[in-house]
């Protein structure tokens, strides 16, 4: 019970600090974007989104090293085995310093090929210099990130949250001032690079002071058996990495090729709204990952299965409600925020909401698979998913433009991730059948479709002309969706567990470690 309360306490600390920071960061983010659009226009928005995707694609060089070592850290952290932790962190540090050089070189190799990606490249001043700055910014994250990963694995992600949000909020303020004074994208980007370095440096300093044993000099190398296991995991994670990048980071590249960089800019406004909503949700659920790792390292199969179902119900509730509200409110929000000229077809709003729901419902299977160390099994699934995504996105892009590209992601997930990752978790990780999960998934999918249709028809007659109407649409959608889900699930054991955690929240947070 004490261990359970500690996991809950650590998770809540991580979540609360994350949410507080995210509220402030979201506000500053929209203010920054508004100033950015008014001063620099949509073209530079498109450039920013495109280069971010290119550099994310280059992150395949990381090859899943981080995921493999994080999994390896859960057990020694739970057992307080400082010697093993130091050995793993030494390996982690060496690999990531090599990755800094690799990403830098690969990024520069792409530089001569930019005209093939951006058709009107010569119309954008200093475009090649901007790209080089993006490359350096991306590569530099590998210099210190391994320390932040250890802090996260130690269930102290709230510290990382505080430093991250603090740096990002100050950065946003400085960027807004720079846009108003200098009206120059190079200055804007330079500020981003400087604050990225500052954040990584602060993480390194904190980890050195909080965990002084990490500074140990005479570190024993890992045993050959352990090193071999990590290498096998990394080989499998290479394929998972490629699949993840394909699903999440190729859309802007395809949109740029078929629609143009301005299309990327228009889509980026929608993406900002979606990622802002998702950021709150990922703040809640990603901060549970280390606790899930601790759970899978210590608890019985029955306890792990029950907690999987609890987390799955929580993710369904949050993502279903937020996806429905996002679909209903996205187009009106864009119209009220920056004007009708930046509005895309309603089909774009629909598929963005669909992808958010599908992606959110993968949280429990994905994190259980990761924290159980199930990497080798099913290693070809990500490659199949990547191929489906790219092929379908290109075909659909010719028919439906931006919406078609995004539907490629949905099709790829539905035909691979949605059923296969749960299969691995239940069959390989917990030695039981996944059939109950599949039935439950289909029931929840039917629920969200019906509720979404109801919310759309109820709110469709409300005008999109001002903030008040937008607020009314959001409130109605929230009440209908959350209320319906509550009525359907409040009698379940999983809901009762969540309710008891909520009722005992104060006692848990004040419990001794």
Secondary structure, DSSP 8 states (H G I E B T S, - for coil): -HHHHHHHHHHHHHHHHHHHHHHHHHHHHHHHHHHHHHHH-HHHHHHHHHHHHHHHHHGGGGTTHHHHHHHHHHHHHHHT-HHHHHHHHHHHHHHHHHHHHHHHHHHHHHGGGHHHH-TTGGGSTTHHHHHHHHHHHHHHTTTTHHHHHHHHHTT-HHHHHHHHHHHHHHHHHHHHHHHHHH--HHHHHHHHHHHHHHHHHHHHHHHHHH-GGGG-SS-----HHHHHHHHHHHHHHHHHHHHHHHHHHSHHHHHHHHT-HHHHHHHHHHHHHHHHHHHHHHHHHHTTHHHHHHHHHHS-HHHHHHHHHHHHHHHHHHHHHHHHHHHHHHHHHHHHHH-GGG---HHHHHHHHHHHHHHHTTHHHHHHHHHTT--STTTTHHHHHHHHHHHHHHHHHHHHHHHHHHHHHHHHHHHTHHHHHHHIIIIIISSS-SHHHHHHHHHHHHHHHHHHHHHHHHHTTS--SSHHHHHHHHHHHHHHHHHHHHHHHTTSHHHHHHHHHHHTHHHHHTS--
